[in-house]
Amino acid sequence: MGKNVVMCLDGTNNKIRAAGNTNVVRLFDLLYST
């Protein structure tokens, strides 16, 4: 089975688990936790 590559780019310099994460950071966190 093939693998998927997902690139999540966010130019706001947010950090994971910070208050007020952008949708890009939330998506990365969701994909990383699966």
C-alpha beads as a LAMMPS data file, in Angstrom:
LAMMPS data file: protein, C-alpha beads

34 atoms
33 bonds

1 atom types
1 bond types

-500.0 500.0 xlo xhi
-500.0 500.0 ylo yhi
-500.0 500.0 zlo zhi

Masses

1 110.0

Atoms # bond

1 1 1 0.000 0.000 0.000
2 1 1 1.296 3.470 -0.862
3 1 1 1.927 6.266 1.581
4 1 1 0.598 9.806 1.496
5 1 1 2.767 12.847 2.079
6 1 1 1.081 15.899 3.604
7 1 1 2.865 19.234 3.943
8 1 1 1.396 21.676 6.472
9 1 1 2.836 25.177 6.026
10 1 1 1.897 27.968 8.392
11 1 1 3.488 31.396 8.130
12 1 1 2.252 32.650 11.504
13 1 1 5.000 30.953 13.577
14 1 1 2.485 29.303 15.921
15 1 1 3.531 26.508 18.207
16 1 1 1.574 23.322 18.843
17 1 1 -0.563 23.450 21.989
18 1 1 -0.534 27.253 22.017
19 1 1 -3.735 29.148 22.679
20 1 1 -5.470 30.202 19.470
21 1 1 -3.835 27.725 17.076
22 1 1 -4.465 28.291 13.380
23 1 1 -6.312 25.728 11.276
24 1 1 -2.992 24.566 9.789
25 1 1 -1.566 23.806 13.241
26 1 1 -4.800 22.048 14.232
27 1 1 -4.717 19.933 11.057
28 1 1 -1.079 18.965 11.665
29 1 1 -1.872 18.010 15.255
30 1 1 -4.843 15.912 14.106
31 1 1 -2.837 14.110 11.417
32 1 1 0.168 13.549 13.705
33 1 1 -1.960 11.984 16.442
34 1 1 -3.413 9.295 14.119

Bonds

1 1 1 2
2 1 2 3
3 1 3 4
4 1 4 5
5 1 5 6
6 1 6 7
7 1 7 8
8 1 8 9
9 1 9 10
10 1 10 11
11 1 11 12
12 1 12 13
13 1 13 14
14 1 14 15
15 1 15 16
16 1 16 17
17 1 17 18
18 1 18 19
19 1 19 20
20 1 20 21
21 1 21 22
22 1 22 23
23 1 23 24
24 1 24 25
25 1 25 26
26 1 26 27
27 1 27 28
28 1 28 29
29 1 29 30
30 1 30 31
31 1 31 32
32 1 32 33
33 1 33 34
